[in-house]
Amino acid sequence: MRKRLLLVLLTFSVLAVAGFAAPLLRATAAERTQQLVLARNADLDRFAALADHAFGTGDAAVLRAEARRYTDLYGEPLVVVDAARAPVVETGGVRAVDVAGSIDKALRNEPAGAVQWLRPWSREELVRYRPVGDGTRVTGAVVLEASVRRATADIAAHWALIASGALTALVVCGLLALVLARWVLRPLADLGAGVRAISAGSRRSRVPVDAGPPELRELAASFNRMSEAVAEADERQRRLVADASHQLRNPMAALRLRVDALERRITPDGERTYRSTVGEVDRLEALLDRLLALANADRAPASGEPGDVAAAIADRVQAWRSAAEDAGISLTAPEAASARVALSTEDLAQVLDVLLDNAVKYAPGASVEVTWDGRTLTVADTGPGLTDDEISLAAQRFWRADHHRGSRGSGLGLAIAGQLLAAHGGEMRIARTRPHGLTVHLDLPEVR
């Protein structure tokens, strides 16, 4: 967007400067051309008067002397002929036959045409003529070849000055365009960063409100208010879940005590019902534990010691190896290089427990491999896996696949793992394993 805005501003600047400079260049050249024409017309008028006097007296000595002096001074050839086209004066190496066309026009008393304005690269000599005599009788003609070198040099100097001014104006306009683009786009960049921060899991993101146009300042203030409202709503929801979990622990503990106390009084006929009740109590306790873990995962990450990925993998794989063997699962973890990440060792262990627990529950008889490539921690299994539609829902709270609803679990494990990663700036990605199975990629945040 910055490039497009700068392109628009610079294009407008170029057009504005060109619209000012082009007429100025033309006016400067036209003015200098007019000065040259007026000066040479005055010279022609003087020589036409001298020639008229010489034709009347029959003495052209003064005319010839003035013509030679003029050519020596300005280097411009001069030709004077009488009514019969006989040369009277020829200076500068130009003969009457060389300018016969201009002589004919002068003797016919035709006015000299308008002169096109000169350019710095103009090289053709300027030919001007005057008839000798009065308005009714032409007694001769004066032709002057005026040099344009000095005039074109003056025009080139003026054009260079105008061009340097235009270039300076373009540089100033470019700097102003950069300042303007930064002034306008900086608040937008801040807003974009704030939106990305919220999308990445930040619960409270603020942007500066003292930069940019008033409209963008108001937008930034509105964004901050929205961010605060979202953070407060999220915090209220987290507190509700945490408080509810804590409040339910006491009655759940009392229920557990009563159920356990009934075990000695259960008759054989009620054994099945009793075991079912105990299972439901176990499930409710696990659900409360997961709800509390989810509430804690939603909190902003507390500052703590970075975790060692290799140590966490080795510890949790060893802890789950017995359960994996009971489920007929081949659990492997190639030795990983030691690396520190922003998640604490406890958080890493909790995330790995979620993934390995899912593998043991939902991929019996399969192979499970835990790998670490220095940035991404991967847990892949060769179990039945999930469909693409199910994968898109797998990290949602309380979601369970239809064919897993009869097994134990709360549907909160992946949600907790994803939230823990997001709270620290990481990301969890779920994909299918080819030809079958499920792969979970954990992009772990680096230590800053």
Helices and strands as residue ranges (DSSP letters): H 2-57, H 61-74, E 78-82, E 87-90, G 96-99, H 100-107, E 126-133, E 138-146, H 149-199, H 214-262, G 263-265, G 268-270, H 271-297, E 307-308, H 309-326, E 330-332, E 340-341, H 345-362, E 367-372, E 376-381, H 388-393, G 402-404, H 413-423, E 427-432, E 438-443
